[in-house]
Amino acid sequence: QVHLVESGGGLVQAGGSLRLSCTVSGRIYLINDMGWHRQTPGKQRELVAGVTLGNNTYYAASVKGRFTISRDNAGNTVYLQMSNLKPEDTAVYYCSGKEFNTWTYWGQGTQVAVSS
């Protein structure tokens, strides 16, 4: 089994920063990419950022230049550094793991709220 646990969410004013963390446990070798998704009411969960086994990163257009995804050398922790936050970034953020070509594993979610 694979288990993902997020932390670091909270309330921040527009223009501020937050860093989300995700700890991976279990059969970590099953995971290819790791990433972050987010979801707001009435909207489908969307990919925010991902990082490959080779540490290549990719981002949704809406967060490029503002968010940075990274993982530690052991590969058991992934981070999302969020800067210049906007109210539109308000969502529940989910740590995610990709097995082969499919996002398969999910954390429980952490709330990020950005006020005007």
N, C-alpha and C positions, 0 to 999 in steps of 0.2 A: 504494500500500500504506500501511497504518497500523501503526505500531510503538509499543508501550507498554512502558516499563521501570520497574519498581518498585524502591524501596529504603527502608530504614529499619526493617525488621523486626528482631526480637531477643527477648531474654528479659527479662521484667520481673516484679516482684512485684505481687500483687494490690493495687489502689489506686494503682498507678503510672501513668505516661503514656508514650506513644510517638507519634511523628509519622511517618507513611508519606508518601512522595513518589512521584510518577509523572511521567515525562517522555514527552511525545507527539511523535512525528516522522512524517514522511511526509505523506500527504494528509489533514491535520488537518481540512480543510474538510468532509470526509465525516462528521465526528462531530457528533452532536446533543448528547445528554447525555454526561457522563462520570460514572463512579462507581467504587465499590469493592464487590466481592463477596468472600465467604470460603467456605472449604470445609474440613470435617473428615472423617476417615475414616468411611465408611459413611453419609455424609450428602450430599445434593445441594447444589451450590453455591447460596448464597443472597445476595440483594442486601442490602448493609449500608447504603449511602448513595449518593445521586446528586445531581448538580448540573446544571441546565439551562443553555442558552445565555444565558438571562436571569438566571442566578445564583439561581434558586429552588432550594432544597435539599429533600431528602426522605430519610427514615431508616427503617430497620427499628425496630419498637417496642422491641426489646431493647437498642438502643443510643441511643435518644433521650435527650438531656440529658447524654450522656457523650462522644459522638463528634461531630466537626464536619468537614464536607467543604468544601473551598474550591478555587478555581483562580486562577491569576495572571491579570493583565490581558491578556496575550498569548494565553492559553488553551492554552499548551503544557505547563503543569505543573499537576497536581492533587494536593491534599494530603488526608490524613485524620488529623486530630488526635484521638487517643484518650486519654481521661482516665478515671480511676476504673476501671481495667481489672479484669476479673474472670477467674477461671480459665475460665469458659465462653466467653470471647472467644478462646481459643487456637484457631488455625486458620492455614491458608495464605490470605493475602489477595491478591486479584487486582485490579489496575487494569483498568477496563473502559470501553469506548466504545460508545455507542448510535448506530446509523444508523437514522434515522427512528424506528420503534417497536420495534426489535429490538437487543438487546445483541449486538454483532457482533465487537468487537475485544477482545483479551485480552492482558494482560501475562503474564510467566512465573511470577509469584507470589513472595511473600515471607513467610517464616514468622514468626508472632507467637506467643510462648509466655508464658503468664501463670501464675506459680506461686502457691500458697496462702501 
